[in-house]
Amino acid sequence: MLGVALFFIGAVLIVNGVGLTGRIESRDLAPFNLLVGLLALFINLLGLQRGEQMADYFAVAGGLLFAFTYLYLAVVQWYGLKGVGFGWYCLFVAISALAFAGSVSDPRLIAMWLLWSSLWFLFFLALGLGRSLRILPAYTALIGALTCWLPGTLIMMDAW
């Protein structure tokens, strides 16, 4: 299930990165964010139902950080909100992602959580604090491709 989730999260990050350049209107991005958020929610609710150990629930919490990110973003985009509250949520997620990075032993997963944390932190700066970050569109797409789309594809091909 992780491969499927990463594959679509990679796609939504790449598309959102393009949207940040102004080539796609924010409201046009909302349905895709909603769909990916619902997919991540569904996958993690399955994980919650199947969980047996505390580590299983911790992993689900990490997945739900993604689900709620895209669901919250869809609402912000759909209703044309400023996204300040979403920006502050991103700070919570950026800090939480550091704990997830510290909880895994696979160096690839550590790197992924650290990169995701950095992206969420940049969204906090941009939306929560109103800072202009010219790097954000390209960084969003790059993180999507390198930490989600590519690993998700490799996982589904059993080549991870």
C-alpha positions as semicolon CSV with decimal commas, in nm:
position;residue;x (nm);y (nm);z (nm)
1;M;0,000;0,000;0,000
2;L;0,292;0,233;0,067
3;G;0,398;0,223;-0,299
4;V;0,051;0,325;-0,417
5;A;0,031;0,609;-0,164
6;L;0,377;0,741;-0,251
7;F;0,308;0,718;-0,624
8;F;0,001;0,942;-0,601
9;I;0,151;1,175;-0,341
10;G;0,440;1,223;-0,582
11;A;0,195;1,309;-0,858
12;V;0,007;1,561;-0,645
13;L;0,330;1,726;-0,528
14;I;0,453;1,761;-0,885
15;V;0,119;1,907;-0,998
16;N;0,107;2,139;-0,695
17;G;0,461;2,251;-0,776
18;V;0,346;2,344;-1,126
19;G;0,046;2,518;-0,969
20;L;0,276;2,728;-0,753
21;T;0,427;2,873;-1,071
22;G;0,085;3,012;-1,163
23;R;0,032;2,778;-1,458
24;I;-0,263;2,609;-1,285
25;E;-0,525;2,798;-1,089
26;S;-0,546;2,703;-0,725
27;R;-0,910;2,601;-0,749
28;D;-0,826;2,364;-1,037
29;L;-0,579;2,184;-0,807
30;A;-0,834;2,124;-0,531
31;P;-1,001;1,811;-0,679
32;F;-0,668;1,632;-0,722
33;N;-0,561;1,723;-0,368
34;L;-0,897;1,597;-0,243
35;L;-0,864;1,266;-0,428
36;V;-0,508;1,204;-0,310
37;G;-0,602;1,307;0,044
38;L;-0,894;1,064;0,042
39;L;-0,673;0,787;-0,098
40;A;-0,414;0,845;0,175
41;L;-0,692;0,855;0,435
42;F;-0,837;0,525;0,309
43;I;-0,497;0,352;0,301
44;N;-0,416;0,468;0,652
45;L;-0,757;0,377;0,791
46;L;-0,692;0,025;0,661
47;G;-0,356;0,034;0,836
48;L;-0,525;0,153;1,154
49;Q;-0,775;-0,133;1,137
50;R;-0,497;-0,388;1,074
51;G;-0,258;-0,246;1,333
52;E;-0,146;-0,474;1,612
53;Q;0,152;-0,300;1,772
54;M;0,224;0,057;1,876
55;A;0,469;0,089;1,584
56;D;0,182;0,013;1,344
57;Y;-0,020;0,302;1,486
58;F;0,279;0,534;1,474
59;A;0,322;0,452;1,104
60;V;-0,047;0,525;1,046
61;A;-0,008;0,861;1,218
62;G;0,272;0,944;0,974
63;G;0,053;0,853;0,681
64;L;-0,232;1,060;0,819
65;L;-0,004;1,365;0,825
66;F;-0,006;1,335;0,445
67;A;-0,378;1,264;0,420
68;F;-0,473;1,568;0,626
69;T;-0,222;1,784;0,439
70;Y;-0,393;1,721;0,106
71;L;-0,746;1,732;0,247
72;Y;-0,675;2,063;0,422
73;L;-0,504;2,202;0,112
74;A;-0,803;2,102;-0,103
75;V;-1,033;2,307;0,122
76;V;-0,795;2,604;0,115
77;Q;-0,779;2,590;-0,265
78;W;-1,148;2,526;-0,324
79;Y;-1,263;2,815;-0,109
80;G;-0,981;3,052;-0,203
81;L;-0,857;3,083;0,156
82;K;-0,528;3,252;0,241
83;G;-0,395;2,931;0,392
84;V;-0,247;3,083;0,708
85;G;-0,397;2,809;0,925
86;F;-0,273;2,549;0,678
87;G;0,073;2,705;0,702
88;W;0,075;2,664;1,078
89;Y;-0,045;2,305;1,039
90;C;0,258;2,255;0,813
91;L;0,485;2,367;1,100
92;F;0,328;2,100;1,323
93;V;0,385;1,842;1,048
94;A;0,743;1,956;0,981
95;I;0,832;1,909;1,349
96;S;0,645;1,579;1,368
97;A;0,827;1,452;1,057
98;L;1,156;1,491;1,244
99;A;1,030;1,239;1,500
100;F;0,938;1,000;1,219
101;A;1,287;1,042;1,069
102;G;1,433;0,951;1,406
103;S;1,213;0,644;1,440
104;V;1,323;0,454;1,129
105;S;1,648;0,272;1,058
106;D;1,645;0,265;0,677
107;P;1,868;0,554;0,558
108;R;1,640;0,607;0,258
109;L;1,337;0,657;0,482
110;I;1,534;0,886;0,714
111;A;1,630;1,102;0,416
112;M;1,272;1,103;0,287
113;W;1,126;1,214;0,621
114;L;1,391;1,487;0,653
115;L;1,319;1,615;0,302
116;W;0,943;1,608;0,365
117;S;1,001;1,796;0,689
118;S;1,195;2,063;0,499
119;L;0,914;2,098;0,244
120;W;0,646;2,131;0,512
121;F;0,866;2,389;0,686
122;L;0,893;2,592;0,365
123;F;0,513;2,585;0,336
124;F;0,495;2,713;0,693
125;L;0,725;3,000;0,600
126;A;0,528;3,076;0,282
127;L;0,173;3,041;0,412
128;G;0,198;3,072;0,790
129;L;0,440;3,365;0,790
130;G;0,370;3,507;0,444
131;R;0,728;3,483;0,318
132;S;0,790;3,481;-0,056
133;L;0,997;3,176;-0,154
134;R;1,089;3,160;-0,522
135;I;1,236;2,812;-0,476
136;L;0,907;2,663;-0,348
137;P;0,750;2,557;-0,683
138;A;1,058;2,373;-0,809
139;Y;1,140;2,231;-0,465
140;T;0,786;2,097;-0,428
141;A;0,799;1,921;-0,765
142;L;1,151;1,790;-0,702
143;I;1,060;1,648;-0,359
144;G;0,751;1,491;-0,515
145;A;0,951;1,322;-0,787
146;L;1,251;1,208;-0,580
147;T;1,090;1,110;-0,250
148;C;0,746;0,989;-0,357
149;W;0,690;0,917;-0,726
150;L;1,021;0,736;-0,785
151;P;1,021;0,536;-0,458
152;G;0,651;0,455;-0,500
153;T;0,714;0,326;-0,850
154;L;1,013;0,120;-0,733
155;I;0,815;-0,026;-0,442
156;M;0,531;-0,130;-0,672
157;M;0,784;-0,288;-0,911
158;D;0,940;-0,473;-0,616
159;A;1,271;-0,301;-0,690
160;W;1,301;-0,090;-0,372
